């Protein structure tokens, strides 16, 4: 849901299902820029960063691949430092693929 960029580190990126007025106003109240496309039946659609929204897919695919590691999704490690170490290990393995 949150994807920082170098030009504006306070951007909120979420699915089109959450493009309602209430969610949009909440994100704006938190001084963040919502990066979500309006639904096609909107009367007054807004502009959004299309390139940043497309990167959302990459983030979702990374989380799906991380869930393939059983130790991560079932949280076998009870200590936070061990869980973080295995999470870093899994991210390194994914980066090397």
MMTF fields as JSON, N, C-alpha, C and O atoms, coordinates in Angstrom:
{
  "mmtfVersion": "1.0.0",
  "mmtfProducer": "UNKNOWN",
  "numBonds": 387,
  "numAtoms": 388,
  "numGroups": 97,
  "numChains": 1,
  "numModels": 1,
  "chainsPerModel": [1],
  "groupsPerChain": [97],
  "chainIdList": ["A"],
  "bondAtomList": [4, 2, 8, 6, 12, 10, 16, 14, 20, 18, 24, 22, 28, 26, 32, 30, 36, 34, 40, 38, 44, 42, 48, 46, 52, 50, 56, 54, 60, 58, 64, 62, 68, 66, 72, 70, 76, 74, 80, 78, 84, 82, 88, 86, 92, 90, 96, 94, 100, 98, 104, 102, 108, 106, 112, 110, 116, 114, 120, 118, 124, 122, 128, 126, 132, 130, 136, 134, 140, 138, 144, 142, 148, 146, 152, 150, 156, 154, 160, 158, 164, 162, 168, 166, 172, 170, 176, 174, 180, 178, 184, 182, 188, 186, 192, 190, 196, 194, 200, 198, 204, 202, 208, 206, 212, 210, 216, 214, 220, 218, 224, 222, 228, 226, 232, 230, 236, 234, 240, 238, 244, 242, 248, 246, 252, 250, 256, 254, 260, 258, 264, 262, 268, 266, 272, 270, 276, 274, 280, 278, 284, 282, 288, 286, 292, 290, 296, 294, 300, 298, 304, 302, 308, 306, 312, 310, 316, 314, 320, 318, 324, 322, 328, 326, 332, 330, 336, 334, 340, 338, 344, 342, 348, 346, 352, 350, 356, 354, 360, 358, 364, 362, 368, 366, 372, 370, 376, 374, 380, 378, 384, 382],
  "bondOrderList": [1, 1, 1, 1, 1, 1, 1, 1, 1, 1, 1, 1, 1, 1, 1, 1, 1, 1, 1, 1, 1, 1, 1, 1, 1, 1, 1, 1, 1, 1, 1, 1, 1, 1, 1, 1, 1, 1, 1, 1, 1, 1, 1, 1, 1, 1, 1, 1, 1, 1, 1, 1, 1, 1, 1, 1, 1, 1, 1, 1, 1, 1, 1, 1, 1, 1, 1, 1, 1, 1, 1, 1, 1, 1, 1, 1, 1, 1, 1, 1, 1, 1, 1, 1, 1, 1, 1, 1, 1, 1, 1, 1, 1, 1, 1, 1],
  "groupList": [{"groupName": "UNK", "atomNameList": ["N", "CA", "C", "O"], "elementList": ["N", "C", "C", "O"], "formalChargeList": [0, 0, 0, 0], "bondAtomList": [1, 0, 2, 1, 3, 2], "bondOrderList": [1, 1, 2], "singleLetterCode": "X", "chemCompType": "L-PEPTIDE LINKING"}],
  "groupTypeList": [0, 0, 0, 0, 0, 0, 0, 0, 0, 0, 0, 0, 0, 0, 0, 0, 0, 0, 0, 0, 0, 0, 0, 0, 0, 0, 0, 0, 0, 0, 0, 0, 0, 0, 0, 0, 0, 0, 0, 0, 0, 0, 0, 0, 0, 0, 0, 0, 0, 0, 0, 0, 0, 0, 0, 0, 0, 0, 0, 0, 0, 0, 0, 0, 0, 0, 0, 0, 0, 0, 0, 0, 0, 0, 0, 0, 0, 0, 0, 0, 0, 0, 0, 0, 0, 0, 0, 0, 0, 0, 0, 0, 0, 0, 0, 0, 0],
  "groupIdList": [1, 2, 3, 4, 5, 6, 7, 8, 9, 10, 11, 12, 13, 14, 15, 16, 17, 18, 19, 20, 21, 22, 23, 24, 25, 26, 27, 28, 29, 30, 31, 32, 33, 34, 35, 36, 37, 38, 39, 40, 41, 42, 43, 44, 45, 46, 47, 48, 49, 50, 51, 52, 53, 54, 55, 56, 57, 58, 59, 60, 61, 62, 63, 64, 65, 66, 67, 68, 69, 70, 71, 72, 73, 74, 75, 76, 77, 78, 79, 80, 81, 82, 83, 84, 85, 86, 87, 88, 89, 90, 91, 92, 93, 94, 95, 96, 97],
  "secStructList": [7, 5, 7, 7, 7, 1, 1, 7, 1, 7, 3, 3, 3, 7, 7, 4, 4, 4, 7, 1, 2, 2, 2, 2, 2, 2, 2, 2, 2, 6, 6, 7, 3, 3, 3, 7, 7, 7, 7, 6, 6, 7, 1, 1, 7, 7, 7, 7, 7, 2, 2, 2, 2, 2, 2, 2, 2, 2, 2, 2, 2, 2, 2, 2, 2, 2, 6, 6, 1, 2, 2, 2, 2, 6, 6, 7, 7, 7, 1, 2, 2, 2, 2, 2, 2, 2, 2, 2, 2, 2, 2, 2, 2, 2, 2, 2, 7],
  "xCoordList": [0.806, 0.0, 0.855, 0.421, 2.035, 2.883, 4.102, 4.851, 4.307, 5.454, 6.149, 5.67, 7.271, 7.952, 8.658, 9.086, 8.775, 9.547, 10.562, 10.443, 11.548, 12.591, 12.066, 12.524, 11.127, 10.64, 9.644, 9.648, 8.805, 7.82, 7.732, 7.064, 8.384, 8.408, 7.1, 6.978, 6.12, 4.86, 3.744, 2.829, 3.825, 2.792, 2.156, 2.844, 0.863, 0.121, -0.394, -1.085, -0.052, -0.415, -1.301, -0.884, -2.505, -3.414, -4.283, -4.258, -5.044, -5.821, -6.984, -7.412, -7.466, -8.571, -9.839, -10.695, -9.967, -11.137, -11.215, -12.291, -10.076, -10.038, -9.997, -9.457, -10.545, -10.475, -11.643, -11.881, -12.365, -13.523, -13.151, -11.989, -14.154, -13.92, -13.371, -12.5, -13.877, -13.426, -11.951, -11.193, -11.54, -10.145, -9.249, -8.167, -9.684, -8.889, -8.719, -7.629, -9.782, -9.689, -8.796, -8.079, -8.833, -7.97, -6.501, -5.671, -6.184, -4.8, -4.355, -3.223, -5.215, -4.876, -4.718, -3.866, -5.527, -5.412, -4.088, -3.573, -3.532, -2.24, -1.076, 0.075, -1.392, -0.411, 0.353, 1.563, -0.374, 0.179, -0.551, -1.661, 0.09, -0.515, -1.038, -0.248, -2.349, -2.869, -2.488, -2.679, -1.955, -1.579, -2.482, -2.081, -3.691, -4.658, -5.519, -5.957, -5.757, -6.584, -8.049, -8.511, -8.781, -10.219, -10.943, -10.47, -12.077, -12.89, -13.42, -13.523, -13.751, -14.157, -15.483, -15.761, -16.318, -17.612, -17.587, -18.647, -16.413, -16.278, -16.721, -16.401, -17.451, -17.901, -16.74, -16.583, -15.925, -14.775, -13.498, -13.054, -12.908, -11.682, -10.502, -10.48, -9.524, -8.334, -7.121, -7.165, -6.045, -4.782, -4.001, -4.126, -3.199, -2.368, -1.115, -1.074, -0.115, 1.164, 1.033, 1.101, 0.85, 0.634, 1.849, 1.699, 3.037, 4.253, 4.417, 4.79, 4.143, 4.267, 3.198, 3.461, 1.993, 0.94, 1.277, 0.915, 1.967, 2.356, 3.397, 3.465, 4.21, 5.204, 4.555, 5.192, 3.293, 2.554, 2.526, 2.567, 2.456, 2.45, 3.744, 3.718, 4.867, 6.149, 6.19, 6.713, 5.646, 5.615, 4.739, 5.122, 3.566, 2.668, 3.297, 3.143, 4.003, 4.657, 5.774, 5.983, 6.506, 7.546, 6.948, 7.49, 5.848, 5.21, 4.707, 4.776, 4.2, 3.749, 4.923, 4.798, 6.072, 7.242, 7.777, 8.267, 7.691, 8.141, 7.253, 7.722, 5.996, 5.098, 5.423, 4.945, 6.233, 6.664, 7.623, 7.789, 8.251, 9.141, 8.286, 7.728, 8.198, 7.305, 7.653, 6.764, 8.932, 9.347, 8.866, 8.725, 8.613, 8.142, 6.636, 6.17, 5.873, 4.425, 3.872, 2.815, 4.543, 4.04, 4.734, 4.364, 5.744, 6.462, 6.997, 6.66, 7.849, 8.479, 9.398, 9.484, 10.076, 11.029, 10.264, 9.477, 10.497, 9.788, 10.49, 9.842, 11.803, 12.533, 12.5, 12.688, 12.26, 12.164, 13.461, 13.426, 14.598, 15.872, 16.097, 16.655, 15.671, 15.814, 14.857, 15.211, 13.643, 12.674, 13.181, 13.094, 13.708, 14.241, 15.444, 15.611, 16.284, 17.447, 17.007, 17.572, 16.008, 15.542, 14.833, 14.923, 14.126, 13.48, 14.525, 14.341, 15.613, 16.706, 17.339, 17.67, 17.501, 18.05, 17.151, 17.642, 15.846, 14.905, 14.923, 14.829, 15.044, 15.104, 16.391, 16.378, 17.49, 18.741, 18.625, 19.067, 18.031, 17.852, 16.977, 17.262, 15.914, 15.024, 15.727, 15.479, 16.599, 17.33, 18.328, 18.609, 18.86, 19.837, 19.194, 19.895, 17.911, 17.223, 17.158, 16.613],
  "yCoordList": [-1.18, 0.0, 1.251, 2.288, 1.183, 2.363, 2.14, 1.188, 3.0, 2.867, 4.209, 5.085, 4.396, 5.678, 5.856, 4.885, 7.083, 7.394, 8.465, 9.105, 8.66, 9.636, 11.066, 11.91, 11.363, 12.722, 13.083, 14.22, 12.164, 12.421, 11.189, 10.221, 11.202, 10.013, 9.744, 8.707, 10.622, 10.443, 10.133, 10.935, 8.963, 8.564, 7.281, 6.389, 7.184, 6.001, 5.309, 5.913, 4.057, 3.307, 2.148, 1.32, 2.087, 1.015, 0.61, 1.241, -0.447, -1.031, -0.119, 0.746, -0.338, 0.464, 0.292, 1.177, -0.812, -1.04, -0.034, 0.199, 0.561, 1.516, 2.956, 3.818, 3.236, 4.572, 5.443, 6.487, 5.05, 5.808, 7.166, 7.431, 8.023, 9.376, 9.393, 10.203, 8.5, 8.478, 8.105, 8.75, 7.076, 6.643, 7.717, 7.984, 8.318, 9.377, 10.576, 11.141, 10.964, 12.085, 11.75, 12.618, 10.5, 10.079, 10.166, 10.654, 9.698, 9.751, 11.199, 11.536, 12.049, 13.464, 14.137, 15.011, 13.739, 14.305, 13.917, 14.659, 12.764, 12.325, 12.935, 12.532, 13.908, 14.615, 13.669, 13.799, 12.723, 11.792, 12.003, 12.533, 11.58, 11.693, 10.307, 9.37, 10.159, 8.857, 8.536, 9.355, 7.355, 6.91, 5.729, 4.569, 6.047, 5.019, 5.57, 6.719, 4.75, 5.244, 5.311, 4.49, 6.269, 6.326, 5.233, 4.773, 4.833, 3.862, 4.505, 5.728, 3.669, 4.189, 4.94, 5.742, 4.703, 5.37, 6.636, 7.146, 7.149, 8.397, 9.58, 9.658, 10.496, 11.687, 12.646, 13.206, 12.835, 13.733, 12.972, 13.024, 12.265, 11.497, 12.426, 13.572, 11.915, 12.688, 12.11, 10.998, 12.861, 12.394, 11.62, 11.881, 10.672, 9.878, 9.47, 9.536, 9.058, 8.654, 7.216, 6.263, 7.067, 5.743, 4.833, 3.638, 5.382, 4.566, 4.018, 2.858, 4.837, 4.379, 3.341, 2.387, 3.521, 2.545, 1.189, 0.151, 1.188, -0.079, -0.815, -2.044, -0.086, -0.725, -1.489, -2.341, -1.189, -1.893, -3.4, -4.208, -3.764, -5.165, -5.853, -6.999, -5.171, -5.746, -6.018, -7.043, -5.11, -5.283, -6.468, -7.276, -6.584, -7.694, -9.036, -10.021, -9.08, -10.333, -10.708, -11.891, -9.706, -9.993, -10.616, -11.594, -10.075, -10.657, -12.065, -12.93, -12.31, -13.669, -14.636, -15.756, -14.209, -15.086, -15.299, -16.383, -14.292, -14.458, -15.435, -16.116, -15.511, -16.457, -17.9, -18.828, -18.099, -19.453, -20.015, -21.231, -19.146, -19.595, -19.899, -18.997, -21.166, -21.604, -20.958, -20.675, -20.729, -20.149, -18.712, -18.215, -18.043, -16.663, -16.624, -15.949, -17.329, -17.188, -17.844, -17.429, -18.858, -19.478, -18.954, -19.315, -18.099, -17.451, -18.485, -18.468, -19.395, -20.4, -19.741, -20.185, -18.695, -18.038, -17.205, -16.332, -17.477, -16.74, -15.437, -14.485, -15.378, -14.147, -13.237, -13.682, -11.972, -11.007, -10.925, -10.795, -11.002, -10.864, -12.051, -11.881, -13.255, -14.421, -14.352, -14.722, -13.874, -13.72, -12.695, -12.918, -11.577, -10.554, -11.074, -10.746, -11.886, -12.447, -13.366, -13.308, -14.216, -15.104, -14.322, -14.673, -13.263, -12.427, -11.765, -11.696, -11.28, -10.699, -11.754, -11.478, -12.952, -14.049, -14.342, -14.503, -14.41, -14.691, -13.568, -13.831, -12.327, -11.204, -11.259, -10.934, -11.668, -11.804, -12.908, -12.744, -14.032, -15.135, -14.695, -15.024, -13.953, -13.475, -12.469, -12.433, -11.654, -10.676, -11.35, -10.843, -12.488, -13.202, -14.048, -14.517, -14.251, -15.055, -14.344, -14.878],
  "zCoordList": [0.0, 0.0, 0.0, -0.501, 0.537, 0.598, -0.263, -0.048, -1.228, -2.116, -2.232, -2.953, -1.539, -1.628, -2.957, -3.582, -3.375, -4.572, -4.204, -3.159, -5.047, -4.724, -4.784, -4.014, -5.669, -5.803, -4.706, -4.235, -4.292, -3.243, -2.345, -2.706, -1.197, -0.355, 0.36, 1.013, 0.27, 0.973, -0.016, -0.203, -0.648, -1.59, -1.105, -0.608, -1.246, -0.845, -2.102, -2.923, -2.235, -3.422, -2.979, -2.168, -3.5, -3.119, -4.304, -5.362, -4.102, -5.191, -5.584, -4.819, -6.774, -7.304, -6.465, -6.457, -5.775, -4.937, -3.787, -3.237, -3.424, -2.317, -2.805, -2.111, -3.965, -4.514, -4.086, -4.693, -3.076, -2.615, -2.052, -1.747, -1.918, -1.431, -0.011, 0.308, 0.85, 2.24, 2.332, 3.057, 1.608, 1.63, 1.043, 1.566, -0.012, -0.65, 0.288, 0.377, 0.985, 1.92, 3.112, 3.61, 3.573, 4.678, 4.275, 5.042, 3.087, 2.596, 2.439, 2.788, 1.927, 1.772, 3.137, 3.296, 4.124, 5.474, 6.125, 6.962, 5.751, 6.266, 5.489, 5.654, 4.645, 3.817, 2.901, 2.716, 2.336, 1.366, 0.044, 0.007, -1.032, -2.355, -2.745, -2.864, -2.947, -3.351, -4.793, -5.692, -5.002, -6.349, -6.677, -6.58, -7.061, -7.415, -8.553, -8.505, -9.569, -10.682, -10.282, -9.489, -10.814, -10.545, -11.321, -12.36, -10.809, -11.54, -12.814, -12.914, -13.775, -15.091, -15.038, -15.93, -14.008, -13.946, -13.088, -12.727, -12.756, -11.991, -12.834, -14.02, -12.226, -12.939, -13.153, -14.237, -12.117, -12.235, -11.865, -10.718, -12.837, -12.54, -12.265, -12.715, -11.52, -11.177, -11.872, -12.398, -11.873, -12.45, -11.405, -10.208, -11.852, -10.96, -11.717, -12.946, -10.994, -11.571, -12.095, -11.318, -13.38, -13.976, -13.826, -13.571, -13.98, -13.878, -12.467, -12.291, -11.471, -10.088, -9.766, -9.033, -10.31, -10.06, -10.677, -10.123, -11.817, -12.445, -11.612, -11.66, -10.85, -9.989, -8.843, -8.224, -8.558, -7.512, -7.789, -6.861, -9.053, -9.444, -9.025, -8.578, -9.164, -8.768, -7.264, -6.826, -6.49, -5.039, -4.667, -3.821, -5.285, -4.992, -5.377, -4.655, -6.507, -6.907, -5.946, -5.677, -5.417, -4.435, -3.179, -2.664, -2.677, -1.497, -1.78, -0.907, -2.99, -3.319, -3.304, -2.807, -3.85, -3.846, -2.435, -2.118, -1.596, -0.209, 0.549, 1.461, 0.189, 0.846, 0.474, 1.128, -0.572, -0.908, 0.128, 0.228, 0.892, 1.966, 3.196, 3.822, 3.522, 4.591, 5.931, 6.734, 6.173, 7.443, 7.584, 8.701, 6.473, 6.548, 6.773, 7.691, 5.957, 6.069, 7.321, 7.797, 7.881, 9.102, 10.352, 11.469, 10.163, 11.261, 12.255, 13.438, 11.736, 12.594, 13.615, 14.761, 13.201, 14.096, 15.116, 14.75, 16.39, 17.436, 17.784, 18.219, 17.6, 17.877, 16.657, 15.525, 16.906, 15.809, 14.999, 13.775, 15.686, 14.971, 14.035, 12.951, 14.44, 13.561, 12.377, 11.258, 12.637, 11.555, 10.537, 9.33, 11.028, 10.146, 9.362, 8.187, 10.012, 9.319, 8.187, 7.095, 8.428, 7.364, 6.274, 5.097, 6.654, 5.656, 4.759, 3.544, 5.343, 4.549, 3.645, 2.492, 4.175, 3.378, 2.177, 1.06, 2.399, 1.307, 0.269, -0.93, 0.721, -0.233, -1.065, -2.252, -0.444, -1.198, -2.238, -3.374, -1.852, -2.796, -3.967, -5.118, -3.671, -4.739, -5.639, -6.844, -5.065, -5.876, -6.811, -7.897, -6.388, -7.202, -8.293, -9.189, -8.246, -9.266, -10.574, -11.54]
}
